[in-house]
């Protein structure tokens, strides 16, 4: 209050209610406050304020109250439109489900690579790097895909489909990265599934790897060529590489790469002008993987769940509405859709 022009005595009087050792009554306190109060409004000021309030009330639009008939009419129209949309969406979902079941019956692979190869033989192109997003579900036992066992079964089936279609590289993204803790077991499961599809003699060779982990390719993996029926003829074995990705391969990898490049720049191992997009892109491809040509979502909506963002700049993303769970129909339709896509690359 001293900053407002009050004396120390007035400040004490305001705070303690005493002046020169005497207690102040209410009227004396009001006298002390009067110099600091705004001037009392005059009658003309009150009249102007009243006119302004009336003008503002007049300028505001009056809310119209509808009668009971109009209210009921609006209520009926709203619910009628909502009913139409509800029926439309239910019929569309039922149509897609029935259509999907029929296609699944007509295009079922029967764990036969020849059937899958026949389904894709007329496609003008296939992705060289296919990526899929799967989900670790702990409470989805009704569909038989719950827990780690269901997740591994889904990965094995997708790997067999990719090998049958002639796709050499498959990257599997699962947000938690639980499969990275079971590389030998996952490799054995995929290996057994490939043998169930192709047979012991014709199954492709397999490598399983994950970023920042050593590639898992056991010594008993068959060589690239194998003799058939004891003849001198040799058949080239297809090789399938399966890459396991998780959310830690996204932001954490960028942070680690940034820290590494900063330390190298401080030590003089790399010049500042050498750090560009080409260098960062090459390092990310070496640490994680190259950019996939096609990404398949087995969910009804597009949810990337933390997929490494730099990997999806030119990637074709495919999903089917109302679909839930891994199935061959979505895999096949994604390949057909990819074959029709034209990559213009900004042209």
C-alpha positions as CSV (number, residue, x, y, z in Angstrom):
1,X,0.0,0.0,0.0
2,X,3.0,2.3,0.4
3,X,3.5,2.1,-3.3
4,X,0.0,3.7,-3.7
5,X,0.9,6.9,-1.7
6,X,0.0,5.9,1.9
7,X,2.1,6.9,4.9
8,X,3.4,4.3,7.3
9,X,0.9,5.5,9.9
10,X,-2.0,5.0,7.4
11,X,-0.7,1.5,6.5
12,X,-0.6,0.5,10.2
13,X,-4.1,1.9,10.6
14,X,-5.4,0.0,7.6
15,X,-3.9,-3.3,8.8
16,X,-4.3,-3.1,12.6
17,X,-7.3,-0.7,13.0
18,X,-5.3,1.7,15.3
19,X,-4.0,5.2,14.7
20,X,-1.6,6.8,17.2
21,X,-2.3,4.0,19.7
22,X,-6.1,4.6,19.5
23,X,-8.6,2.1,18.3
24,X,-10.6,3.3,15.3
25,X,-14.3,2.7,14.9
26,X,-16.1,1.8,11.7
27,X,-16.8,5.4,10.7
28,X,-13.1,6.5,11.2
29,X,-12.0,3.5,9.0
30,X,-14.4,4.6,6.3
31,X,-12.9,8.1,6.4
32,X,-9.4,6.6,5.9
33,X,-10.6,4.6,2.9
34,X,-12.4,7.5,1.2
35,X,-9.4,9.0,-0.6
36,X,-8.7,5.6,-2.2
37,X,-12.2,4.8,-3.3
38,X,-13.6,5.8,-6.8
39,X,-15.9,8.7,-7.0
40,X,-19.6,8.0,-6.4
41,X,-21.6,7.8,-9.6
42,X,-23.9,10.7,-10.4
43,X,-27.5,10.4,-11.6
44,X,-26.4,11.1,-15.2
45,X,-23.9,8.2,-15.0
46,X,-26.5,5.9,-13.6
47,X,-28.9,6.8,-16.4
48,X,-26.3,6.2,-19.1
49,X,-25.5,2.8,-17.6
50,X,-29.2,1.9,-17.6
51,X,-29.6,2.9,-21.2
52,X,-26.6,0.8,-22.2
53,X,-28.0,-2.2,-20.4
54,X,-31.4,-1.8,-22.1
55,X,-29.7,-1.4,-25.5
56,X,-27.7,-4.6,-25.0
57,X,-30.8,-6.5,-24.0
58,X,-32.6,-5.3,-27.2
59,X,-29.7,-6.2,-29.4
60,X,-29.6,-9.8,-28.1
61,X,-31.8,-12.1,-30.2
62,X,-34.7,-13.5,-28.2
63,X,-34.7,-17.3,-27.8
64,X,-37.6,-18.8,-29.6
65,X,-39.6,-21.4,-27.7
66,X,-41.1,-24.1,-29.8
67,X,-44.4,-25.5,-29.1
68,X,-45.0,-29.1,-28.2
69,X,-45.9,-30.1,-31.8
70,X,-42.6,-28.7,-33.2
71,X,-40.6,-30.3,-30.4
72,X,-42.2,-33.7,-31.1
73,X,-41.6,-33.2,-34.8
74,X,-37.9,-32.4,-34.3
75,X,-37.6,-35.4,-31.9
76,X,-39.2,-37.8,-34.4
77,X,-37.0,-36.6,-37.4
78,X,-33.8,-36.9,-35.3
79,X,-34.6,-40.5,-34.2
80,X,-35.8,-41.5,-37.7
81,X,-32.5,-40.4,-39.2
82,X,-30.5,-42.1,-36.5
83,X,-32.6,-45.3,-37.2
84,X,-31.8,-45.1,-40.9
85,X,-28.1,-44.8,-40.3
86,X,-28.1,-47.6,-37.7
87,X,-29.9,-50.0,-40.2
88,X,-27.5,-49.0,-43.0
89,X,-24.3,-49.6,-40.9
90,X,-25.7,-52.9,-39.6
91,X,-26.5,-54.2,-43.1
92,X,-23.1,-53.0,-44.4
93,X,-21.4,-54.9,-41.6
94,X,-23.4,-58.0,-42.2
95,X,-22.8,-57.8,-46.0
96,X,-19.0,-57.5,-45.4
97,X,-19.0,-60.4,-42.9
98,X,-21.0,-62.7,-45.2
99,X,-18.9,-61.7,-48.2
100,X,-15.7,-62.3,-46.3
101,X,-16.9,-65.8,-45.2
102,X,-17.7,-66.8,-48.8
103,X,-14.3,-65.6,-50.0
104,X,-12.6,-67.4,-47.2
105,X,-14.4,-70.6,-48.3
106,X,-13.7,-70.2,-52.0
107,X,-10.1,-69.0,-51.5
108,X,-9.0,-71.2,-48.6
109,X,-5.4,-72.2,-48.9
110,X,-5.7,-75.7,-47.2
111,X,-2.1,-75.3,-46.1
112,X,-1.0,-75.9,-49.6
113,X,1.6,-73.5,-51.1
114,X,0.4,-74.4,-54.7
115,X,-3.0,-72.9,-53.9
116,X,-1.5,-69.7,-52.6
117,X,0.9,-69.5,-55.6
118,X,-2.1,-70.0,-57.9
119,X,-4.0,-67.1,-56.2
120,X,-1.2,-64.6,-56.8
121,X,0.2,-65.9,-60.1
122,X,-1.7,-63.3,-62.2
123,X,-0.6,-60.3,-60.1
124,X,1.7,-57.9,-62.0
125,X,3.8,-57.3,-58.9
126,X,4.4,-58.5,-55.4
127,X,5.9,-56.6,-52.4
128,X,9.5,-57.4,-51.8
129,X,9.1,-56.4,-48.2
130,X,5.8,-57.1,-46.5
131,X,5.0,-55.8,-43.1
132,X,2.1,-56.7,-40.8
133,X,0.8,-55.5,-37.5
134,X,-0.4,-58.1,-35.0
135,X,-1.6,-57.7,-31.4
136,X,-0.8,-59.6,-28.3
137,X,-4.2,-60.3,-26.7
138,X,-4.5,-61.8,-23.3
139,X,-8.3,-62.2,-23.1
140,X,-9.5,-63.2,-26.5
141,X,-9.8,-66.9,-26.0
142,X,-13.2,-67.0,-27.8
143,X,-11.4,-66.7,-31.1
144,X,-8.5,-69.0,-30.2
145,X,-5.9,-66.3,-30.5
146,X,-5.3,-65.5,-26.8
147,X,-1.9,-65.2,-25.2
148,X,1.5,-65.9,-26.5
149,X,0.6,-69.1,-28.2
150,X,-2.1,-67.4,-30.3
151,X,0.3,-64.6,-31.3
152,X,3.0,-67.1,-32.4
153,X,0.4,-69.1,-34.4
154,X,-0.6,-65.9,-36.2
155,X,3.0,-65.1,-37.0
156,X,3.6,-68.6,-38.3
157,X,0.6,-68.6,-40.6
158,X,1.5,-65.2,-42.0
159,X,5.1,-66.3,-42.6
160,X,3.9,-69.4,-44.4
161,X,1.6,-67.3,-46.6
162,X,4.4,-64.9,-47.5
163,X,6.8,-67.8,-48.3
164,X,4.1,-69.4,-50.5
165,X,3.5,-66.2,-52.3
166,X,7.2,-65.7,-53.0
167,X,7.8,-62.7,-50.7
168,X,11.4,-62.8,-49.3
169,X,11.2,-60.4,-46.4
170,X,8.4,-60.2,-43.7
171,X,8.5,-57.8,-40.8
172,X,6.1,-58.4,-38.0
173,X,5.3,-55.5,-35.7
174,X,3.9,-56.2,-32.2
175,X,3.8,-53.3,-29.9
176,X,5.1,-54.9,-26.7
177,X,7.9,-56.9,-28.4
178,X,7.2,-60.0,-26.4
179,X,8.3,-62.3,-29.2
180,X,11.8,-60.9,-29.0
181,X,12.3,-62.7,-25.7
182,X,11.5,-66.1,-27.4
183,X,13.5,-66.0,-30.6
184,X,14.5,-69.8,-30.6
185,X,11.0,-70.9,-29.8
186,X,9.5,-68.5,-32.4
187,X,12.0,-69.8,-35.0
188,X,11.1,-73.4,-34.2
189,X,7.4,-72.7,-34.5
190,X,7.7,-70.9,-37.9
191,X,10.0,-73.7,-39.0
192,X,7.5,-76.4,-38.2
193,X,4.7,-74.5,-39.9
194,X,6.8,-74.1,-43.1
195,X,7.4,-77.9,-43.0
196,X,3.6,-78.5,-42.6
197,X,3.0,-76.3,-45.7
198,X,5.9,-77.3,-48.0
199,X,7.1,-80.6,-46.6
200,X,10.5,-81.6,-45.2
201,X,12.3,-81.4,-48.5
202,X,10.9,-78.2,-50.0
203,X,10.5,-75.9,-47.1
204,X,12.3,-72.6,-47.5
205,X,15.3,-71.7,-45.4
206,X,14.5,-69.3,-42.6
207,X,16.3,-66.5,-40.7
208,X,14.7,-64.7,-37.7
209,X,16.1,-61.5,-36.5
210,X,15.2,-58.3,-34.5
211,X,16.8,-54.9,-34.3
212,X,19.8,-54.7,-31.9
213,X,19.7,-58.5,-31.6
214,X,21.8,-61.2,-33.4
215,X,20.1,-62.9,-36.3
216,X,18.8,-66.3,-35.3
217,X,19.5,-68.9,-38.0
218,X,20.4,-72.2,-36.5
219,X,23.1,-74.4,-38.0
220,X,20.5,-77.1,-38.9
221,X,18.8,-74.7,-41.3
222,X,19.0,-76.3,-44.7
223,X,21.4,-74.9,-47.3
224,X,20.1,-72.8,-50.3
225,X,20.2,-75.9,-52.6
226,X,19.1,-79.5,-51.9
227,X,19.0,-82.6,-53.9
228,X,15.6,-84.1,-54.8
229,X,14.9,-87.8,-55.1
230,X,18.6,-88.6,-55.3
231,X,19.0,-87.0,-58.7
232,X,21.7,-84.7,-59.8
233,X,19.1,-81.9,-60.3
234,X,19.1,-79.3,-57.6
235,X,16.4,-76.9,-56.7
236,X,16.9,-73.5,-55.4
237,X,15.4,-73.2,-52.0
238,X,13.5,-70.0,-51.3
239,X,14.8,-68.0,-48.3
240,X,12.5,-66.2,-45.9
241,X,13.7,-63.5,-43.5
242,X,11.3,-62.6,-40.6
243,X,12.0,-59.4,-38.8
244,X,10.4,-58.7,-35.4
245,X,9.6,-55.1,-34.6
246,X,8.2,-53.3,-31.5
247,X,7.5,-49.8,-30.3
248,X,11.1,-49.6,-28.8
249,X,12.4,-49.6,-32.4
250,X,10.7,-46.3,-33.2
251,X,11.3,-43.3,-30.9
252,X,14.1,-45.0,-28.9
253,X,16.1,-45.8,-32.0
254,X,15.9,-42.2,-33.2
255,X,17.0,-41.0,-29.7
256,X,20.0,-43.4,-29.7
257,X,21.0,-42.4,-33.2
258,X,20.8,-38.7,-32.4
259,X,22.9,-39.2,-29.3
260,X,25.5,-41.2,-31.2
261,X,25.8,-38.7,-34.0
262,X,26.1,-35.8,-31.5
263,X,28.9,-37.6,-29.7
264,X,30.7,-38.4,-33.0
265,X,30.4,-34.7,-34.1
266,X,31.9,-33.6,-30.7
267,X,34.8,-36.0,-31.1
268,X,35.4,-34.9,-34.7
269,X,34.7,-38.3,-36.1
270,X,32.0,-36.9,-38.4
271,X,31.6,-33.3,-39.7
272,X,28.4,-31.4,-39.1
273,X,27.7,-30.9,-42.9
274,X,27.9,-34.7,-43.3
275,X,24.9,-35.3,-41.1
276,X,21.9,-35.1,-43.6
277,X,18.8,-37.0,-44.4
278,X,20.7,-39.6,-46.5
279,X,23.0,-40.5,-43.6
280,X,20.1,-40.7,-41.1
281,X,18.0,-42.8,-43.5
282,X,20.9,-45.2,-44.1
283,X,21.6,-45.6,-40.4
284,X,17.9,-46.2,-39.6
285,X,17.7,-48.9,-42.3
286,X,20.9,-50.6,-40.9
287,X,19.7,-50.5,-37.3
288,X,16.0,-51.5,-38.0
289,X,15.0,-52.4,-41.6
290,X,14.3,-51.0,-45.0
291,X,10.9,-49.4,-45.8
292,X,8.2,-51.9,-46.4
293,X,6.3,-51.9,-49.7
294,X,3.0,-53.0,-48.1
295,X,1.7,-52.8,-44.6
296,X,-1.3,-55.0,-43.7
297,X,-3.5,-54.2,-40.7
298,X,-5.7,-57.0,-39.4
299,X,-7.9,-54.6,-37.4
300,X,-11.1,-52.9,-38.5
301,X,-9.5,-49.4,-38.2
302,X,-6.2,-47.9,-39.1
303,X,-4.2,-48.0,-35.8
304,X,-0.4,-48.1,-36.2
305,X,0.2,-48.6,-32.5
306,X,3.6,-46.9,-32.5
307,X,5.0,-48.4,-35.7
308,X,8.3,-46.7,-36.6
309,X,7.1,-43.6,-38.5
310,X,10.1,-43.2,-40.8
311,X,9.3,-46.6,-42.3
312,X,6.0,-45.6,-43.7
313,X,6.8,-42.7,-46.0
314,X,6.0,-44.5,-49.2
315,X,4.3,-47.6,-47.8
316,X,0.9,-48.8,-49.0
317,X,-1.3,-49.4,-46.0
318,X,-4.2,-51.8,-46.3
319,X,-7.0,-52.9,-44.0
320,X,-10.6,-54.2,-44.2
321,X,-13.4,-52.5,-42.3
322,X,-15.3,-54.8,-39.9
323,X,-12.5,-57.3,-39.9
324,X,-11.0,-58.6,-36.7
325,X,-8.2,-61.1,-36.5
326,X,-5.6,-62.6,-38.8
327,X,-7.0,-64.4,-41.8
328,X,-5.9,-65.3,-45.3
329,X,-8.7,-63.3,-47.0
330,X,-7.2,-60.0,-45.8
331,X,-3.7,-61.1,-46.8
332,X,-4.8,-62.0,-50.3
333,X,-6.9,-58.9,-50.9
334,X,-4.0,-56.7,-49.7
335,X,-1.8,-58.3,-52.3
336,X,-4.4,-57.7,-55.0
337,X,-4.8,-54.1,-54.0
338,X,-1.0,-53.6,-54.0
339,X,-0.7,-55.0,-57.5
340,X,-3.1,-52.2,-58.7
341,X,-1.3,-49.4,-57.0
342,X,0.9,-47.1,-59.0
343,X,3.7,-45.4,-57.1
344,X,4.1,-41.9,-58.6
345,X,6.7,-40.7,-55.9
346,X,5.4,-37.1,-56.1
347,X,5.2,-36.9,-59.9
